[in-house]
Amino acid sequence: MNHEIKFTEEDFKKLKTGDKDSFDLLYQDYYLVLYRTALLILGNKEDAEDVLQDTFVSIYKNAQTLSDFEKLRPWIFSILKNTSYTRYKKRKKEFPDEFVLDRAEESPTYLGEDDFAEKSEIQDALMTLKEKEREVLVLYYYNDFSIEEIAIICKTFQGTVKSRLHRARKNLKKELLKTQEEYEGELL
């Protein structure tokens, strides 16, 4: 699922000095994967776009503080995760619970009807999970992070990530089965 990142260590050194071209390259390389992650965590386009903008502003302002190029990717996702959850908690306070799960509709024009329905069901089920469960699923399956990298991003232990991932899979499966049973009940 990941596209190849072209941002190099040389670009990283330039970014740390405030070079706008290297920042543009970083933006091009990470924009889609960060947007997708924010969308999966938050569930709506407007919030995802706002979080993405805030994330890139923070990256630009704080890039000089990061010394190791190898830590760049987890650091970027940590910023996105923290910004997303700040936004999620703020939104949860602003809206009644029934609106928290609302999502901006995605156009089904590029998907078949069945593919669109399945994608929507998975996103709906994802949004019913607890924040930390959803977070590990998104980082692991949608962004191809290892257990070790997720532990760094979430600032927790690898064992904690494994247990959250296990619990999240189990709860996601339960939600999808519930949706399937409701659908089959409507057909009868």
Order of alpha helices (4+ residues) and beta strands (2+ residues): alpha-alpha-alpha-alpha-alpha-alpha-alpha-alpha-alpha
